[in-house]
């Protein structure tokens, strides 16, 4: 499983941080920390399957629907 975040859609609401803090975090400016790693789209490496429920919740709760899961 991989996480894909469309950083153009993301508005840094931070709801994903509450659902899956193992994956998502905000930086000192209150922006999603993935912005330091990618410009338009962030694609994670392979994630442990035990995180799936948290990541699915983060994707569901995202107000901008900027998070997708790739299998």
RADA-V312325 format. One record per residue. N is the residue number from 1. RES is the residue in one letter. PSI is psi in degrees with one decimal (NA if undefined). Layout:
N/RES/PSI
N/RES/PSI
This chain:
1/X/138.2
2/X/153.4
3/X/134.1
4/X/125.5
5/X/121.4
6/X/102.8
7/X/-13.9
8/X/-30.4
9/X/-34.5
10/X/131.8
11/X/17.2
12/X/37.4
13/X/-30.5
14/X/6.1
15/X/-33.1
16/X/-31.2
17/X/-37.7
18/X/-33.4
19/X/-39.6
20/X/69.3
21/X/-15.5
22/X/-21.3
23/X/-43.6
24/X/143.0
25/X/160.5
26/X/147.2
27/X/-172.3
28/X/-21.8
29/X/2.2
30/X/18.6
31/X/151.5
32/X/128.4
33/X/-20.9
34/X/-18.8
35/X/-24.8
36/X/-14.8
37/X/-20.6
38/X/158.5
39/X/-58.1
40/X/-45.4
41/X/130.9
42/X/130.4
43/X/120.3
44/X/168.4
45/X/-176.0
46/X/129.5
47/X/152.7
48/X/136.8
49/X/-23.1
50/X/-15.3
51/X/-4.4
52/X/-48.5
53/X/-42.9
54/X/-42.7
55/X/-40.0
56/X/-40.2
57/X/-42.1
58/X/-42.8
59/X/-41.8
60/X/-37.8
61/X/-14.6
62/X/118.0
63/X/-22.9
64/X/-2.1
65/X/47.7
66/X/-2.9
67/X/131.5
68/X/157.8
69/X/130.9
70/X/135.5
71/X/NA
